[in-house]
């Protein structure tokens, strides 16, 4: 059996060829001096000078090639790109996504990374005179991270990185610590999406002004400035009004959205179930009287009591099902006013009379589930009901307090409010670009709830498009970008990741670490289940070891070579005298290793990334800063 080892290459070794190059150069000069100033026969020395110069040239070529490669390990200066140049690149490859500059990472680069990490950075630099000759300075080294990681592939010339758009439709996951370059990555991706004419939704918990400005500038450059709309609780005057409960296919979805916002270990405890039921019966009551449920109305009838809604529901029921009901119930109302009707609840005399008539005169076969459900809530002990809804009411108060209430529960009849009214379906159908700032830095609880409830509305739109959308509608892509995704991840977002692709949704989730998702979901298995829906993984610099291991485990392994040396000596005395022995051995070995070492993720410079795209392509890239002209 034969074992074939790859040719061993060590590109960061000292330039041993420099000694031979100097010697052959000196030999050439000696031959030239002899030819010019000596009376010896010149023919032989001319041949010797020619051979020496050829050998010197070959050796200097080897030396400079090695030194030039080491110069590349300095990396590149921070790159800027005009937006017009990006637009031209998109035109050159309209079916691809541009992802910066870089190269495909291969086992060759893994080997080089292993070799360079055995030496200190200053040990691999060329001589100072060569650095000055090439105009290289050590200032380029004064950056965060190790620029040599990207320099490992620059001997093959850095290329524009293009990825087929079909590859990124399987959703994307981005990891990167603060300042690593997530905003620049979003800038490149969002700008291209807007120029391509896609619907873009940006959910930004921090409310990054720069990210907002990027989207707004891209809309202007694309010739669609009116497509940009913004929702930000901290800036109500420039925000749109957005109804997050507008779109649903079944009334139960409304209750599920609100109940999902409540703190709960499993989502199935009794308090959460009672909160779900309360929201559901109130929602059905509102729908019954032809009022669209919104957050303000839900708060009004849950915090203040459902009696007012119950009276309107029963009045509507009676008008639809009982002829001349007002005349028929007039004596019953009068009895209620005189206190002659038994009742377990408070409310007006009309409400007591309507309830009495409904319970005693309407046969069960003609009763409405919506009416019965709300009636059970009205007759429930008010004090006990307040206790079991103690977690729901504060949540509704947070989402409806002050100006935020007007923004999330828009009143179309309020002529004094000139801000536009939107919902997620209108944003999609209108081909808009929505920047949604959650202002989580000011109030993390409200920000998380706000992001979750709006994602739920988008999930409902995705379901409607999936079930009823035409082929033309499904060609329209909805690009969803969620920064700090762990803060807003919920069941609707998981549904978008699972089934949203068929509805044209493409999600890009960004986070700092894997533990962020674990803390949100409760355990690592559930976090991995969610993130496993993302086919593409883009990692910028991250220091967390658990995140590093999660990233590189998808890259796979390769084999790297290493030289093993051993030296031994010994002596022994026998009848013939002293015997001295010396042994030196050297062997070339191959071992299995991660194709991209986890530690390298913590060494990436700002704006540098390693990406694993669907299909198995591994890319090492860097991003520029897009300049709007």
C-alpha positions in Angstrom: 0.0 0.0 0.0 1.4 3.4 -1.0 0.6 6.7 0.7 0.7 9.8 -1.4 1.4 13.0 0.4 0.9 16.4 -1.1 3.9 18.5 -1.9 4.8 20.4 1.3 4.7 24.1 1.0 5.7 26.6 3.7 5.1 30.1 2.4 6.0 31.9 5.6 9.5 30.3 6.1 12.6 32.5 5.9 13.8 33.2 2.3 16.7 30.7 2.3 17.1 31.3 -1.4 18.4 34.8 -0.6 21.8 33.4 0.4 22.1 31.6 -3.0 20.8 34.8 -4.8 23.5 36.9 -3.1 26.2 34.4 -3.9 25.2 34.1 -7.6 24.9 37.9 -7.8 28.4 38.3 -6.4 29.7 35.6 -8.8 28.2 37.5 -11.7 29.9 40.7 -10.6 33.2 39.0 -10.2 32.9 37.5 -13.7 32.1 41.0 -15.1 35.1 42.5 -13.3 37.4 39.8 -14.7 35.9 40.3 -18.2 36.4 44.1 -18.0 39.7 44.5 -16.2 41.6 41.2 -16.6 43.7 40.0 -19.5 42.6 36.5 -19.0 40.7 34.8 -21.9 37.2 36.3 -21.9 35.1 33.5 -23.5 34.9 31.2 -20.5 34.2 34.0 -18.1 31.4 35.3 -20.4 29.8 31.9 -20.2 30.3 31.8 -16.5 28.9 35.3 -16.1 25.8 34.4 -18.1 25.2 31.2 -16.1 25.7 33.0 -12.8 23.3 35.8 -13.8 20.6 33.3 -14.9 20.9 31.4 -11.6 21.0 34.7 -9.7 17.8 35.9 -11.5 16.0 32.6 -10.8 16.9 32.8 -7.1 16.0 36.5 -6.8 12.7 35.6 -8.5 12.0 33.0 -5.8 13.0 35.4 -3.1 10.9 38.3 -4.3 7.9 36.0 -4.9 8.1 34.9 -1.3 8.7 38.4 0.0 5.8 39.7 -2.1 3.5 37.1 -0.6 4.6 38.1 2.8 3.8 41.7 1.9 0.3 40.7 1.1 -0.1 39.5 4.6 -0.2 43.2 5.6 -3.7 43.1 4.1 -5.5 45.9 2.2 -6.3 49.4 3.3 -9.9 50.2 4.2 -11.9 50.2 1.0 -14.5 52.7 -0.2 -16.9 52.1 -3.1 -19.2 54.6 -4.8 -22.8 53.5 -5.0 -22.7 54.0 -8.8 -19.9 51.4 -9.0 -22.0 48.9 -7.1 -24.9 49.6 -9.5 -22.6 48.9 -12.5 -21.4 45.6 -10.9 -25.0 44.6 -10.4 -25.6 45.3 -14.1 -22.7 43.1 -15.1 -24.2 40.1 -13.2 -27.9 40.8 -12.6 -28.6 37.2 -11.4 -26.0 37.4 -8.7 -25.5 39.1 -5.3 -22.2 41.0 -4.9 -20.5 40.3 -1.5 -17.3 42.4 -1.6 -13.8 41.3 -2.5 -12.1 38.0 -1.7 -11.5 34.5 -2.7 -12.6 30.9 -2.1 -11.0 29.4 0.9 -9.4 26.1 0.2 -7.2 23.6 2.1 -4.1 25.4 0.8 -5.1 28.4 2.9 -5.7 26.2 5.9 -2.2 25.0 5.6 -0.8 28.5 5.3 -2.8 29.6 8.3 -1.3 26.8 10.4 2.2 27.6 9.3 1.9 31.3 10.0 0.5 30.8 13.5 3.7 29.0 14.5 5.6 32.3 14.2 5.4 35.8 15.6 4.1 38.4 13.2 7.4 40.3 13.0 9.3 37.1 12.1 7.5 36.7 8.8 8.1 40.2 7.5 10.6 40.9 4.6 13.7 42.9 5.3 13.1 46.6 6.2 14.9 47.8 3.0 12.5 45.7 0.9 9.5 47.2 2.8 10.8 50.7 2.0 11.4 49.7 -1.6 7.8 48.6 -2.0 6.4 51.5 -0.1 5.0 49.3 2.6 4.7 50.7 6.1 3.9 49.1 9.4 1.0 51.5 9.8 -1.1 49.1 7.8 -0.6 46.6 10.6 -2.2 48.9 13.2 -5.7 47.5 12.7 -8.0 45.4 14.8 -7.4 41.7 14.1 -5.0 39.9 11.9 -5.0 41.1 8.3 -2.8 38.2 7.2 -5.9 35.9 7.3 -7.1 37.7 4.2 -3.6 38.0 2.8 -3.2 34.2 2.6 -5.2 34.2 -0.6 -4.0 37.4 -2.3 -1.3 35.6 -4.3 -4.1 34.4 -6.6 -5.4 38.0 -7.0 -8.4 39.2 -5.1 -11.7 38.9 -7.0 -15.2 40.4 -6.8 -17.3 37.9 -4.9 -20.6 37.0 -6.7 -23.1 34.6 -5.3 -26.2 33.4 -7.2 -29.4 35.0 -5.9 -31.0 31.6 -5.8 -28.4 30.6 -3.2 -29.3 33.3 -0.7 -33.1 32.6 -0.9 -32.6 29.9 1.7 -32.2 32.6 4.4 -29.0 33.9 5.9 -27.5 33.9 9.4 -24.9 36.5 10.4 -22.7 36.5 13.5 -20.4 39.4 14.5 -19.4 41.2 17.6 -20.0 45.0 18.1 -18.0 47.0 15.5 -17.1 43.9 13.4 -19.0 45.1 10.3 -22.6 43.9 10.4 -23.9 47.4 9.4 -21.5 47.4 6.4 -22.7 44.0 5.4 -26.3 45.1 5.7 -25.4 48.2 3.7 -24.2 46.2 0.8 -27.0 43.7 0.8 -29.9 46.2 1.4 -28.6 48.6 -1.2 -28.6 45.9 -3.8 -32.1 44.7 -2.8 -33.5 48.2 -3.1 -31.8 48.8 -6.5 -33.3 45.5 -7.6 -36.8 46.7 -6.7 -37.4 44.2 -3.9 -39.6 44.9 -0.8 -37.2 45.5 2.1 -38.1 45.3 5.8 -35.5 46.3 8.3 -36.1 45.5 12.0 -33.5 47.3 14.1 -33.8 47.0 17.8 -31.1 49.6 18.5 -32.6 52.1 16.1 -29.3 52.7 14.2 -29.6 56.0 12.4 -26.9 55.0 9.9 -28.8 51.9 8.9 -31.9 54.1 8.4 -30.0 56.6 6.3 -28.5 53.7 4.2 -32.0 52.5 3.2 -33.3 56.0 2.6 -30.3 56.9 0.3 -30.6 53.7 -1.6 -34.3 54.5 -2.3 -33.3 57.9 -3.7 -30.6 56.3 -5.9 -33.1 53.7 -7.2 -35.5 56.5 -8.2 -38.1 55.4 -5.7 -37.7 57.9 -2.8 -41.4 57.6 -1.9 -40.9 53.9 -1.3 -39.1 54.6 2.0 -41.2 54.6 5.2 -40.1 54.6 8.8 -41.6 53.5 12.1 -39.7 54.6 15.2 -41.3 55.1 18.7 -38.7 57.8 19.6 -39.5 59.9 16.5 -43.3 59.8 16.1 -43.5 62.9 14.0 -41.6 61.4 11.1 -43.0 57.9 11.6 -45.9 56.2 9.8 -48.8 54.7 11.8 -48.7 50.9 11.6 -51.4 48.5 12.7 -49.8 45.2 13.7 -53.1 43.4 14.1 -54.5 44.3 10.7 -53.8 41.0 8.9 -55.0 37.6 10.0 -56.7 34.6 8.5 -58.4 33.5 11.7 -59.4 35.4 14.8 -57.5 33.1 17.0 -54.3 34.5 15.5 -54.8 37.8 17.2 -55.0 36.1 20.6 -52.0 34.0 19.8 -49.9 37.0 18.9 -50.7 38.8 22.2 -50.3 35.8 24.4 -46.9 35.0 22.8 -45.6 38.3 24.1 -46.3 37.3 27.7 -43.4 35.9 29.9 -43.9 32.2 30.2 -41.8 29.1 30.7 -43.7 27.0 28.2 -46.4 29.2 26.8 -49.0 26.7 28.2 -49.4 27.8 31.9 -52.8 28.7 33.1 -52.2 32.5 33.2 -51.1 32.5 29.6 -54.1 30.4 28.6 -56.5 32.7 30.4 -54.9 35.7 28.7 -55.3 34.1 25.4 -58.9 33.4 26.0 -59.6 36.9 27.2 -58.0 38.5 24.1 -59.8 35.9 21.8 -63.4 36.6 23.2 -62.9 40.3 23.1 -61.5 40.1 19.5 -64.5 38.0 18.4 -66.8 40.5 20.1 -65.3 43.4 18.2 -65.5 41.5 14.9 -69.1 40.6 15.6 -70.0 44.3 15.8 -67.9 45.1 12.7 -65.0 46.7 14.5 -61.4 45.7 13.6 -59.5 44.6 16.7 -56.5 46.8 17.6 -54.4 47.2 20.6 -56.2 50.2 21.9 -59.6 48.5 21.7 -58.2 45.3 23.3 -56.8 47.3 26.2 -60.1 49.3 26.7 -62.2 46.2 27.1 -59.7 44.0 29.0 -58.4 46.6 31.4 -61.6 48.6 31.8 -63.9 45.6 31.6 -65.9 44.0 28.7 -69.3 45.2 29.8 -69.5 48.0 27.2 -68.6 45.7 24.4 -71.0 43.1 25.7 -73.9 45.5 25.5 -73.0 46.5 22.0 -72.6 42.8 21.0 -76.0 41.9 22.4 -77.7 44.9 20.8 -76.2 43.8 17.5 -77.4 40.2 18.0 -80.9 41.3 18.9 -81.1 43.6 15.9 -80.1 40.7 13.6 -82.2 37.9 15.1 -85.2 39.4 17.0 -88.0 41.4 15.3 -89.1 44.5 17.0 -86.6 43.7 19.8 -86.6 47.2 21.3 -90.4 47.1 21.9 -90.2 43.5 23.1 -87.4 44.3 25.6 -88.7 47.6 26.9 -90.5 46.1 29.9 -87.4 44.0 30.7 -85.2 47.1 30.7 -87.6 48.8 33.0 -87.5 45.9 35.4 -83.7 46.1 35.4 -83.8 49.8 36.2 -86.1 49.1 39.1 -83.6 46.5 40.4 -86.0 43.6 39.9 -83.7 41.5 37.7 -81.1 39.2 39.4 -77.6 39.9 38.0 -74.0 38.7 38.8 -72.4 41.7 37.1 -72.3 45.4 36.9 -73.2 47.5 34.0 -76.1 49.5 32.7 -79.8 48.5 33.1 -79.8 47.8 29.3 -76.9 45.4 29.6 -78.6 43.5 32.5 -81.8 43.3 30.6 -80.2 42.1 27.3 -78.3 39.4 29.2 -81.4 38.3 31.1 -83.4 38.0 27.8 -80.5 36.2 26.0 -80.1 33.6 28.8 -83.8 33.0 29.4 -85.6 33.6 26.1 -83.1 32.7 23.4 -82.9 28.9 22.8 -79.4 27.4 22.7 -79.7 26.4 19.1 -79.9 30.1 18.1 -77.1 31.4 20.3 -73.8 32.7 18.9 -70.4 31.4 20.1 -69.0 34.9 20.0 -71.7 36.1 22.3 -71.5 33.2 24.7 -67.7 33.5 25.0 -67.8 37.2 25.8 -70.7 36.6 28.2 -68.7 34.1 30.2 -66.0 36.7 30.6 -68.5 39.4 31.7 -70.0 37.1 34.3 -66.6 36.0 35.7 -65.7 37.4 39.1 -64.1 40.8 38.4 -61.6 40.6 41.2 -60.5 37.1 40.2 -60.4 38.0 36.5 -58.1 41.0 37.3 -55.6 38.6 39.1 -55.4 36.1 36.2 -54.9 38.9 33.7 -52.3 40.7 35.8 -49.6 40.0 33.3 -51.6 40.8 30.2 -52.8 44.3 31.2 -49.3 45.8 31.7 -48.3 44.5 28.3 -51.2 46.1 26.6 -50.6 49.3 28.6 -47.0 49.4 27.3 -48.0 49.0 23.7 -50.8 51.6 23.9 -49.3 54.3 26.2 -48.9 57.8 24.9 -47.9 58.4 21.3 -47.1 54.8 20.7 -50.8 53.9 21.2 -51.7 56.2 18.3 -49.0 54.8 16.2 -49.9 51.2 16.7 -53.7 51.7 16.8 -54.3 54.2 14.0 -57.6 56.0 13.8 -58.5 56.7 10.2 -61.2 59.1 11.3 -58.8 61.3 13.3 -58.4 64.2 10.7 -55.9 66.0 13.0 -53.3 63.2 12.5 -51.9 63.5 9.0 -49.4 60.6 9.2 -49.9 57.8 6.7 -51.5 54.6 7.9 -49.9 51.3 6.9 -50.1 47.7 7.6 -47.7 44.9 6.6 -49.8 43.8 3.6 -49.9 47.4 2.3 -46.1 47.6 2.6 -45.7 44.4 0.6 -48.2 45.2 -2.1 -46.9 48.8 -2.3 -43.4 47.6 -2.9 -42.1 49.7 0.1 -38.9 49.8 2.1 -39.8 49.8 5.8 -37.2 50.8 8.5 -38.6 49.7 11.8 -36.6 51.0 14.8 -37.7 49.4 18.0 -35.8 51.7 20.4 -34.8 48.8 22.6 -32.1 50.8 24.2 -34.7 52.9 25.9 -37.1 50.1 26.7 -36.1 46.6 25.9 -39.4 45.0 26.9 -41.5 47.3 24.7 -39.0 46.9 21.8 -39.0 43.2 22.0 -42.8 43.0 22.1 -43.2 45.5 19.3 -40.8 43.5 17.0 -42.5 40.2 17.8 -46.1 41.5 17.1 -45.1 43.0 13.8 -43.3 39.9 12.8 -46.5 38.0 13.5 -48.3 40.2 11.1 -45.7 39.6 8.4 -46.1 35.9 9.0 -49.8 36.2 8.4 -49.1 38.0 5.1 -46.7 35.2 4.2 -49.3 32.6 4.8 -51.8 34.4 2.7 -49.3 34.8 -0.2 -48.4 31.2 0.1 -52.0 30.0 -0.1 -53.6 32.5 -2.4 -50.8 34.4 -4.1 -50.6 34.4 -7.9 -47.4 33.4 -9.8 -46.8 37.1 -10.5 -47.1 38.1 -6.8 -44.8 35.3 -5.7 -42.0 36.5 -8.0 -41.8 39.7 -5.9 -39.2 39.1 -3.2 -39.6 40.4 0.4 -36.2 40.8 2.0 -36.5 40.8 5.8 -33.4 42.0 7.8 -33.5 41.5 11.5 -30.6 43.0 13.5 -30.0 41.6 17.1 -32.5 38.9 16.0 -32.4 37.1 19.4 -34.3 40.0 20.9 -37.4 39.4 18.7 -37.3 35.8 17.7 -40.7 34.1 18.2 -43.0 31.6 16.6 -44.0 33.8 13.7 -40.4 34.4 12.8 -39.8 30.6 12.9 -42.8 30.2 10.6 -41.2 32.6 8.2 -37.9 30.7 8.3 -39.7 27.4 7.8 -42.2 28.2 5.1 -41.6 31.8 4.1 -39.5 31.0 1.0 -42.6 29.7 -0.8 -44.2 33.1 -0.2 -41.2 35.0 -1.5 -39.7 35.9 1.9 -35.9 35.9 2.3 -34.8 36.5 5.9 -31.3 37.6 7.1 -30.8 37.3 10.8 -27.9 39.0 12.6 -26.7 38.5 16.1 -23.6 38.8 18.2 -23.4 35.3 19.6 -25.1 31.9 19.7 -25.8 32.2 23.5 -28.1 35.2 22.7 -30.4 32.7 20.9 -30.0 30.1 23.6 -30.9 32.6 26.4 -34.0 33.6 24.4 -35.2 30.1 23.5 -34.3 28.4 26.8 -31.9 25.7 25.6 -29.3 25.1 22.9 -31.3 22.5 21.1 -34.2 24.8 20.4 -31.8 27.6 19.3 -30.1 25.3 16.9 -33.5 24.1 15.5 -34.3 27.7 14.6 -30.9 28.6 13.1 -30.8 25.4 11.2 -33.4 26.9 8.8 -30.7 29.3 7.5 -28.9 27.8 4.6 -26.1 30.4 4.5 -23.8 31.4 7.3 -21.8 34.6 7.4 -19.4 35.1 10.3 -17.6 38.4 11.0 -15.3 38.7 14.1 -16.7 36.9 17.1 -14.9 36.3 20.4 -17.4 33.8 21.9 -16.0 30.3 21.8 -19.4 28.6 21.6 -20.3 30.7 18.6 -17.0 30.0 17.0 -17.5 26.3 17.3 -21.0 26.5 16.0 -19.8 28.4 12.9 -16.8 26.2 11.9 -18.6 22.9 12.5 -20.5 23.5 9.3 -17.4 24.1 7.3 -16.0 20.6 7.6 -12.4 19.4 8.0 -9.4 18.9 5.8 -5.9 17.4 6.2 -2.8 19.6 7.0 0.8 18.6 6.8 3.5 19.1 9.5 7.1 18.2 9.7 8.2 16.2 12.8 11.9 16.2 13.7 13.8 14.2 16.3 17.4 14.3 17.4 19.0 11.7 19.7 22.6 10.9 20.9 24.1 8.3 23.1 27.3 6.5 24.1 28.3 3.1 25.4 31.5 1.3 26.4 32.3 -2.3 25.5 35.4 -4.4 25.2 36.5 -2.5 22.1 36.3 0.9 23.8 33.8 3.8 23.7 31.1 3.9 21.0 29.3 7.2 20.3 26.0 7.3 18.4 24.0 10.2 17.0 20.6 10.0 15.3 18.5 12.6 13.4 15.2 11.9 11.8 12.6 14.0 10.0 9.1 12.9 8.9 6.2 14.5 7.1 2.8 13.8 8.6 -0.8 14.6 7.7 -3.4 15.2 10.4 -7.1 16.2 10.3 -8.0 19.7 11.2 -10.9 22.2 10.8 -10.7 23.8 7.4 -11.1 27.2 9.1 -9.8 27.2 12.7 -12.3 28.5 15.3 -9.6 30.8 16.8 -9.3 32.7 13.5 -12.9 34.0 13.9 -11.7 36.0 16.8 -8.8 37.4 14.8 -10.8 38.7 11.8 -10.2 42.4 11.1 -13.2 44.8 10.9 -15.4 44.3 7.8 -13.8 40.9 7.1 -15.9 37.7 7.0 -15.9 34.0 6.3 -19.1 32.7 4.6 -20.4 29.2 4.0 -23.0 29.4 1.2 -25.5 26.8 0.3 -23.9 24.2 -1.9 -20.7 24.1 0.2 -18.8 27.2 -1.1 -16.5 28.7 1.5 -15.7 32.3 0.9 -13.2 34.6 2.6 -14.2 38.2 1.9 -14.0 41.8 3.0 -16.5 44.6 2.6 -16.1 48.3 1.6 -17.9 51.3 2.8 -20.6 52.3 0.2 -20.4 56.1 -0.5 -23.6 57.7 -1.8 -22.9 60.4 -4.3 
